[in-house]
Protein backbone atom coordinates (compact mmCIF):
# COMPACT_ATOMS: atom_id res chain seq x y z
CA UNK A 1 0.00 0.00 0.00
CA UNK A 2 1.42 3.37 -1.03
CA UNK A 3 1.12 6.29 1.37
CA UNK A 4 2.03 9.91 0.84
CA UNK A 5 4.32 11.54 3.35
CA UNK A 6 4.02 15.31 3.57
CA UNK A 7 6.45 17.73 5.15
CA UNK A 8 5.16 19.33 8.36
CA UNK A 9 5.07 23.10 8.01
CA UNK A 10 5.89 25.62 10.73
CA UNK A 11 2.33 26.28 11.94
CA UNK A 12 1.36 22.61 12.51
CA UNK A 13 4.73 22.04 14.18
CA UNK A 14 4.10 24.91 16.58
CA UNK A 15 0.70 23.52 17.42
CA UNK A 16 2.25 20.14 18.26
CA UNK A 17 5.06 21.59 20.35
CA UNK A 18 2.93 23.96 22.34
CA UNK A 19 -0.23 21.90 22.36
CA UNK A 20 -2.08 25.06 21.47
CA UNK A 21 -2.08 27.71 18.77
CA UNK A 22 0.53 30.40 19.38
CA UNK A 23 -2.14 33.10 19.53
CA UNK A 24 -4.33 31.34 22.11
CA UNK A 25 -5.04 33.38 25.22
CA UNK A 26 -4.20 30.60 27.66
CA UNK A 27 -0.56 30.13 26.65
CA UNK A 28 2.54 32.24 27.30
CA UNK A 29 5.87 32.32 25.54
CA UNK A 30 8.90 31.65 27.74
CA UNK A 31 11.52 31.31 25.02
CA UNK A 32 12.29 29.31 21.92
CA UNK A 33 13.29 25.77 21.15
CA UNK A 34 17.01 25.36 21.81
CA UNK A 35 17.52 23.73 18.41
CA UNK A 36 15.32 26.11 16.40
CA UNK A 37 15.02 29.71 17.56
CA UNK A 38 12.21 30.30 15.05
CA UNK A 39 9.92 28.01 17.06
CA UNK A 40 8.47 29.63 20.20
CA UNK A 41 8.33 27.64 23.42
CA UNK A 42 4.86 28.07 24.83
CA UNK A 43 3.42 26.97 28.17
CA UNK A 44 -0.28 26.46 28.77
CA UNK A 45 -1.02 28.52 31.86
CA UNK A 46 -4.22 26.81 33.01
CA UNK A 47 -2.57 23.37 32.89
CA UNK A 48 0.57 24.72 34.55
CA UNK A 49 -1.24 26.25 37.51
CA UNK A 50 -4.03 23.74 37.93
CA UNK A 51 -1.70 20.89 38.91
CA UNK A 52 1.24 22.67 40.60
CA UNK A 53 4.69 22.91 39.01
CA UNK A 54 8.38 22.83 39.89
CA UNK A 55 11.38 24.84 38.72
CA UNK A 56 14.60 22.96 39.44
CA UNK A 57 18.18 23.96 38.73
CA UNK A 58 21.63 24.28 40.23
CA UNK A 59 22.93 27.62 41.47
CA UNK A 60 23.94 29.78 38.51
CA UNK A 61 21.80 27.94 35.97
CA UNK A 62 19.31 30.80 35.63
CA UNK A 63 16.62 29.33 37.88
CA UNK A 64 15.56 32.60 39.53
CA UNK A 65 15.44 34.40 36.18
CA UNK A 66 13.30 31.58 34.79
CA UNK A 67 10.85 31.99 37.69
CA UNK A 68 10.71 35.76 37.22
CA UNK A 69 10.29 35.44 33.45
CA UNK A 70 7.47 32.90 33.74
CA UNK A 71 5.59 34.92 36.37
CA UNK A 72 6.00 38.17 34.44
CA UNK A 73 4.64 36.54 31.28
CA UNK A 74 1.67 35.20 33.24
CA UNK A 75 1.04 38.63 34.76
CA UNK A 76 1.06 40.19 31.29
CA UNK A 77 -1.99 38.05 30.51
CA UNK A 78 -3.51 38.10 34.00
CA UNK A 79 -2.83 41.50 35.64
CA UNK A 80 -5.23 40.76 38.52
CA UNK A 81 -3.49 37.58 39.63
CA UNK A 82 -2.92 36.65 43.28
CA UNK A 83 0.69 35.48 43.70
CA UNK A 84 2.61 35.05 46.96
CA UNK A 85 6.36 34.47 46.62
CA UNK A 86 8.48 33.29 49.54
CA UNK A 87 11.83 34.97 48.88
CA UNK A 88 14.59 33.64 51.19
CA UNK A 89 17.38 35.80 49.77
CA UNK A 90 15.61 39.08 48.95
CA UNK A 91 16.08 38.53 45.21
CA UNK A 92 12.70 39.19 43.67
CA UNK A 93 11.63 42.68 44.78
CA UNK A 94 13.23 44.38 41.81
CA UNK A 95 12.03 41.71 39.37
CA UNK A 96 8.42 42.85 39.68
CA UNK A 97 8.83 46.54 40.46
CA UNK A 98 5.55 48.34 41.06
CA UNK A 99 3.59 45.13 40.47
CA UNK A 100 4.72 43.77 43.84
CA UNK A 101 4.25 44.53 47.51
CA UNK A 102 7.32 43.55 49.54
CA UNK A 103 6.55 42.24 53.02
CA UNK A 104 9.25 42.12 55.70
CA UNK A 105 9.49 42.38 59.48
CA UNK A 106 9.82 46.18 59.26
CA UNK A 107 6.49 46.78 57.52
CA UNK A 108 4.20 43.96 58.54
CA UNK A 109 2.86 42.08 61.52
CA UNK A 110 2.16 38.46 62.29
CA UNK A 111 0.60 38.69 65.74
CA UNK A 112 1.36 35.88 68.10
CA UNK A 113 -2.35 35.42 68.73
CA UNK A 114 -2.78 34.30 65.10
CA UNK A 115 -0.59 31.24 65.72
CA UNK A 116 -1.88 27.77 66.53
CA UNK A 117 -0.76 26.01 69.70
CA UNK A 118 1.66 23.94 67.64
CA UNK A 119 3.37 27.03 66.22
CA UNK A 120 3.26 28.86 69.55
CA UNK A 121 4.93 25.91 71.26
CA UNK A 122 7.56 25.71 68.51
CA UNK A 123 8.62 29.24 69.46
CA UNK A 124 8.18 29.31 73.23
CA UNK A 125 8.90 25.74 74.34
CA UNK A 126 12.64 25.31 74.01
CA UNK A 127 14.98 22.52 75.10
CA UNK A 128 14.67 20.18 78.02
CA UNK A 129 13.48 16.56 78.13
CA UNK A 130 10.21 15.59 76.38
CA UNK A 131 8.34 15.43 79.69
CA UNK A 132 9.37 19.01 80.49
CA UNK A 133 8.32 20.20 77.01
CA UNK A 134 4.98 18.44 77.40
CA UNK A 135 4.37 20.26 80.70
CA UNK A 136 5.24 23.64 79.19
CA UNK A 137 2.93 23.02 76.24
CA UNK A 138 0.06 22.19 78.60
CA UNK A 139 0.68 25.37 80.61
CA UNK A 140 0.81 27.42 77.41
CA UNK A 141 -2.41 25.86 76.10
CA UNK A 142 -4.37 26.73 79.24
CA UNK A 143 -3.01 30.28 79.26
CA UNK A 144 -3.86 30.88 75.59
CA UNK A 145 -7.41 29.53 75.86
CA UNK A 146 -8.05 31.74 78.88
CA UNK A 147 -6.55 34.80 77.14
CA UNK A 148 -8.69 34.28 74.04
CA UNK A 149 -11.88 33.92 76.05
CA UNK A 150 -11.09 36.94 78.23
CA UNK A 151 -10.41 39.18 75.25
CA UNK A 152 -13.42 38.18 73.13
CA UNK A 153 -16.19 38.87 75.71
CA UNK A 154 -18.96 36.82 74.05
CA UNK A 155 -21.71 35.44 76.23
CA UNK A 156 -20.95 31.92 75.04
CA UNK A 157 -17.24 31.03 74.91
CA UNK A 158 -17.67 27.29 74.48
CA UNK A 159 -16.75 27.50 70.79
CA UNK A 160 -13.39 29.14 71.52
CA UNK A 161 -10.44 26.75 71.42
CA UNK A 162 -6.70 27.18 71.77
CA UNK A 163 -6.41 27.52 67.97
CA UNK A 164 -9.36 29.88 67.38
CA UNK A 165 -7.71 32.96 65.78
CA UNK A 166 -9.08 35.55 68.23
CA UNK A 167 -6.79 38.37 69.40
CA UNK A 168 -5.41 38.67 72.89
CA UNK A 169 -2.72 40.74 74.58
CA UNK A 170 0.73 39.26 75.23
CA UNK A 171 0.64 40.82 78.70
CA UNK A 172 -2.55 38.84 79.45
CA UNK A 173 -0.90 35.63 78.25
CA UNK A 174 2.00 36.33 80.60
CA UNK A 175 -0.36 37.08 83.47
CA UNK A 176 -2.18 33.77 82.95
CA UNK A 177 1.08 31.81 83.02
CA UNK A 178 2.14 33.67 86.15
CA UNK A 179 -1.22 33.03 87.81
CA UNK A 180 -0.94 29.31 87.03
CA UNK A 181 2.55 29.30 88.54
CA UNK A 182 1.20 30.91 91.73
CA UNK A 183 -1.35 28.14 92.05
CA UNK A 184 1.35 25.46 92.21
CA UNK A 185 1.90 24.37 95.80
CA UNK A 186 5.19 22.54 95.28
CA UNK A 187 8.03 25.02 94.67
CA UNK A 188 9.99 22.39 92.78
CA UNK A 189 7.20 22.17 90.17
CA UNK A 190 7.30 25.78 89.03
CA UNK A 191 10.37 25.29 86.83
CA UNK A 192 8.36 24.81 83.58
CA UNK A 193 6.39 28.01 84.29
CA UNK A 194 9.56 29.99 84.97
CA UNK A 195 11.28 28.78 81.82
CA UNK A 196 8.21 29.54 79.73
CA UNK A 197 8.01 33.07 81.16
CA UNK A 198 11.73 33.62 80.67
CA UNK A 199 11.49 32.63 77.00
CA UNK A 200 8.43 34.83 76.49
CA UNK A 201 10.11 37.84 78.12
CA UNK A 202 13.24 37.28 76.04
CA UNK A 203 11.31 37.37 72.76
CA UNK A 204 9.12 40.31 73.76
CA UNK A 205 12.29 42.29 74.50
CA UNK A 206 13.99 41.31 71.22
CA UNK A 207 13.11 43.83 68.53
CA UNK A 208 13.78 41.26 65.81
CA UNK A 209 10.56 39.61 66.97
CA UNK A 210 8.52 42.80 67.33
CA UNK A 211 6.49 41.93 64.21
CA UNK A 212 5.11 39.00 66.20
CA UNK A 213 5.25 40.04 69.86
CA UNK A 214 3.94 43.58 69.74
CA UNK A 215 0.68 44.09 71.62
CA UNK A 216 -1.50 43.65 68.56
CA UNK A 217 -4.84 43.30 70.32
CA UNK A 218 -6.99 44.62 67.46
CA UNK A 219 -8.54 42.03 65.18
CA UNK A 220 -6.75 42.70 61.87
CA UNK A 221 -6.90 39.17 60.48
CA UNK A 222 -9.10 40.06 57.51
CA UNK A 223 -6.90 43.04 56.64
CA UNK A 224 -3.69 41.03 57.05
CA UNK A 225 -4.90 38.20 54.82
CA UNK A 226 -6.21 40.69 52.27
CA UNK A 227 -2.78 42.31 52.05
CA UNK A 228 -1.03 38.96 51.79
CA UNK A 229 -3.33 37.48 49.14
CA UNK A 230 -3.79 40.84 47.35
CA UNK A 231 -7.54 41.33 47.77
CA UNK A 232 -8.12 43.83 46.29
CA UNK A 233 -5.22 43.68 43.85
CA UNK A 234 -4.99 47.45 43.29
CA UNK A 235 -2.48 47.00 40.47
CA UNK A 236 -0.05 44.98 42.60
CA UNK A 237 -0.77 41.28 42.09
CA UNK A 238 2.41 39.93 43.72
CA UNK A 239 3.31 39.73 47.40
CA UNK A 240 7.04 39.12 47.89
CA UNK A 241 7.65 37.83 51.42
CA UNK A 242 11.24 38.82 52.22
CA UNK A 243 12.31 35.87 54.37
CA UNK A 244 15.87 37.18 54.69
CA UNK A 245 14.79 39.58 57.45
CA UNK A 246 13.10 36.90 59.55
CA UNK A 247 15.12 35.32 62.38
CA UNK A 248 16.33 31.89 61.24
CA UNK A 249 15.06 30.27 64.43
CA UNK A 250 11.44 30.92 63.45
CA UNK A 251 11.58 30.99 59.63
CA UNK A 252 9.78 27.65 59.42
CA UNK A 253 7.10 28.93 61.82
CA UNK A 254 6.44 31.94 59.61
CA UNK A 255 6.07 29.70 56.55
CA UNK A 256 3.82 27.38 58.56
CA UNK A 257 1.54 30.24 59.60
CA UNK A 258 1.41 31.71 56.08
CA UNK A 259 0.55 28.34 54.56
CA UNK A 260 -2.15 27.70 57.14
CA UNK A 261 -3.64 31.18 56.74
CA UNK A 262 -3.79 30.83 52.96
CA UNK A 263 -5.35 27.38 53.09
CA UNK A 264 -7.90 28.23 55.80
CA UNK A 265 -8.93 31.40 53.99
CA UNK A 266 -9.44 29.57 50.69
CA UNK A 267 -11.24 26.71 52.44
CA UNK A 268 -13.65 29.04 54.27
CA UNK A 269 -14.47 31.31 51.31
CA UNK A 270 -17.81 30.84 49.59
CA UNK A 271 -17.07 29.00 46.32
CA UNK A 272 -18.54 31.81 44.22
CA UNK A 273 -16.12 34.34 45.79
CA UNK A 274 -13.03 32.15 45.97
CA UNK A 275 -10.01 33.58 44.10
CA UNK A 276 -7.23 31.33 42.70
CA UNK A 277 -3.92 31.84 44.51
CA UNK A 278 -0.40 30.81 43.51
CA UNK A 279 2.15 30.24 46.28
CA UNK A 280 5.74 30.21 44.99
CA UNK A 281 8.10 28.53 47.45
CA UNK A 282 11.79 29.24 46.84
CA UNK A 283 14.24 26.86 48.53
CA UNK A 284 11.34 24.44 48.78
CA UNK A 285 13.64 21.63 49.94
CA UNK A 286 14.00 23.45 53.29
CA UNK A 287 10.27 23.43 54.00
CA UNK A 288 9.27 20.21 52.20
CA UNK A 289 12.33 18.06 52.94
CA UNK A 290 12.81 14.50 51.73
CA UNK A 291 13.80 13.47 55.26
CA UNK A 292 11.15 14.26 57.82
CA UNK A 293 12.15 15.79 61.13
CA UNK A 294 10.38 17.26 64.13
CA UNK A 295 11.70 20.77 63.48
CA UNK A 296 9.90 21.27 60.17
CA UNK A 297 7.05 18.83 60.80
CA UNK A 298 4.30 21.47 61.05
CA UNK A 299 5.66 23.43 58.10
CA UNK A 300 5.86 20.32 55.92
CA UNK A 301 2.37 19.24 56.91
CA UNK A 302 0.75 22.59 56.07
CA UNK A 303 2.51 22.96 52.72
CA UNK A 304 1.74 19.33 51.90
CA UNK A 305 -1.93 20.03 52.54
CA UNK A 306 -1.85 22.74 49.87
CA UNK A 307 -0.09 20.33 47.51
CA UNK A 308 -2.56 17.51 48.08
CA UNK A 309 -5.84 19.38 48.63
CA UNK A 310 -5.29 22.90 47.36
CA UNK A 311 -6.63 22.30 43.85
CA UNK A 312 -10.15 21.90 45.25
CA UNK A 313 -9.97 25.42 46.67
CA UNK A 314 -8.10 27.22 43.90
CA UNK A 315 -4.64 26.96 45.47
CA UNK A 316 -1.58 26.19 43.37
CA UNK A 317 2.07 25.84 44.35
CA UNK A 318 5.35 26.34 42.55
CA UNK A 319 8.25 24.47 44.13
CA UNK A 320 11.60 26.09 43.34
CA UNK A 321 14.73 24.21 44.39
CA UNK A 322 18.39 23.75 43.55
CA UNK A 323 18.42 20.38 45.33
CA UNK A 324 15.46 18.26 44.13
CA UNK A 325 17.04 15.19 45.76
CA UNK A 326 16.47 16.90 49.13
CA UNK A 327 12.87 17.77 48.23
CA UNK A 328 9.97 15.58 49.32
CA UNK A 329 9.46 12.99 46.53
CA UNK A 330 5.76 12.97 47.32
CA UNK A 331 5.48 16.73 46.80
CA UNK A 332 7.53 16.64 43.60
CA UNK A 333 5.42 13.77 42.24
CA UNK A 334 2.31 15.94 42.55
CA UNK A 335 3.76 18.65 40.30
CA UNK A 336 2.11 18.36 36.89
CA UNK A 337 4.82 20.33 35.07
CA UNK A 338 8.57 20.41 35.65
CA UNK A 339 11.01 23.00 34.34
CA UNK A 340 14.47 21.47 34.85
CA UNK A 341 17.54 23.60 34.28
CA UNK A 342 21.12 22.36 34.67
CA UNK A 343 21.56 19.85 37.50
CA UNK A 344 25.16 18.80 38.14
CA UNK A 345 24.50 16.49 41.08
CA UNK A 346 23.68 12.96 39.99
CA UNK A 347 21.10 12.45 42.75
CA UNK A 348 19.34 15.66 41.67
CA UNK A 349 19.31 14.56 38.03
CA UNK A 350 17.85 11.17 38.92
CA UNK A 351 14.88 12.88 40.59
CA UNK A 352 14.04 14.50 37.26
CA UNK A 353 14.98 11.57 35.02
CA UNK A 354 12.58 9.31 36.88
CA UNK A 355 9.73 11.46 35.59
CA UNK A 356 10.87 11.28 31.94
CA UNK A 357 9.93 8.39 29.66
CA UNK A 358 12.55 5.91 28.50
CA UNK A 359 12.23 7.14 24.91
CA UNK A 360 13.37 10.59 26.03
CA UNK A 361 16.93 9.46 26.74
CA UNK A 362 18.43 12.33 24.75
CA UNK A 363 16.77 14.83 27.08
CA UNK A 364 18.01 12.93 30.14
CA UNK A 365 21.58 13.13 28.91
CA UNK A 366 21.43 16.93 28.63
CA UNK A 367 20.40 17.70 32.23
CA UNK A 368 23.94 17.77 33.58
CA UNK A 369 25.35 20.02 30.83
CA UNK A 370 22.59 22.44 29.93
CA UNK A 371 23.92 25.96 29.28
CA UNK A 372 22.65 28.84 31.41
CA UNK A 373 19.05 29.88 30.58
CA UNK A 374 18.21 26.51 29.05
CA UNK A 375 15.83 23.90 30.45
CA UNK A 376 13.91 20.73 29.76
CA UNK A 377 10.18 21.36 30.21
CA UNK A 378 7.75 18.48 30.41
CA UNK A 379 4.38 17.58 31.88
CA UNK A 380 0.85 18.94 31.66
CA UNK A 381 1.91 22.48 30.78
CA UNK A 382 3.29 21.33 27.41
CA UNK A 383 2.11 18.67 24.98
CA UNK A 384 5.56 17.11 24.49
CA UNK A 385 8.85 17.52 26.40
CA UNK A 386 10.85 20.47 25.08
CA UNK A 387 14.46 21.62 25.26
CA UNK A 388 14.01 25.36 25.67
CA UNK A 389 16.19 28.44 25.68
CA UNK A 390 14.49 31.06 27.85
CA UNK A 391 14.02 34.59 26.61
CA UNK A 392 16.41 37.03 28.24
CA UNK A 393 14.97 39.36 30.84
CA UNK A 394 15.78 43.06 30.75
CA UNK A 395 18.37 43.93 33.40
CA UNK A 396 15.88 45.87 35.53
CA UNK A 397 13.51 42.89 35.62
CA UNK A 398 16.03 40.29 36.74
CA UNK A 399 16.21 39.04 40.31
CA UNK A 400 19.14 40.44 42.23
CA UNK A 401 21.90 38.30 43.66
CA UNK A 402 23.59 37.10 40.48
CA UNK A 403 27.21 35.99 40.45
CA UNK A 404 29.81 38.68 41.05
CA UNK A 405 31.99 39.85 38.14
CA UNK A 406 35.33 39.20 39.80
CA UNK A 407 37.83 40.32 37.16
CA UNK A 408 35.78 43.39 36.35
CA UNK A 409 35.46 44.37 40.02
CA UNK A 410 39.15 43.71 40.73
CA UNK A 411 40.40 46.17 38.14
CA UNK A 412 40.29 49.18 40.45
CA UNK A 413 40.61 50.06 44.12
CA UNK A 414 38.06 52.05 46.11
CA UNK A 415 39.43 54.65 48.52
CA UNK A 416 35.91 55.24 49.88
CA UNK A 417 35.49 53.14 53.00
CA UNK A 418 32.18 54.68 54.06
CA UNK A 419 30.28 51.63 52.85
CA UNK A 420 32.35 49.52 55.24
CA UNK A 421 31.23 51.58 58.23
CA UNK A 422 27.61 51.52 57.05
CA UNK A 423 27.74 47.72 56.72
CA UNK A 424 29.04 47.40 60.29
CA UNK A 425 26.28 49.69 61.56
CA UNK A 426 23.58 47.66 59.80
CA UNK A 427 25.17 44.50 61.23
CA UNK A 428 25.10 45.85 64.76
CA UNK A 429 21.57 47.22 64.51
CA UNK A 430 20.40 44.27 62.40
CA UNK A 431 19.00 46.61 59.76
CA UNK A 432 18.73 44.07 56.98
ABEGO torsion letter per residue (X at the ends): XBBBBBBBBAAAAAAAAAGBBAABAABBBAEBBAABAABBBBBBAAAAAAAEBBBBEBBGAGAAAAAAAAAAAAAAABAABBBBBBBAAGAAAAAAEAABBBBBAAABBBBAAABBAAAAAAAABBEEBAAAAAAAAAAAAAAAAAAAAAAAGBABAAABBAABBBBBBAAAAAAAAAAAAAABABAAAAAAAAAAAAAAAAAAABAAAAAAABBBABBAAAAAAAAAAGOBAGGBABBBBBAAABBAAAAAAAAAAAAAAAAAAAAABBAAABBBBBBBBBGAAAABBABBBAAAAAAAAAAAAAAAAAAAAGBBBBBBBABAAABBAAAAAABABBBBBBBABAAAAAAAAAABBAAAAAAAAAAAABBBGBBBBBEAABABBBBBBBBBBBAAABBBGBBBBAAAAAABBBABAAAAAAAAAAAAAGBX
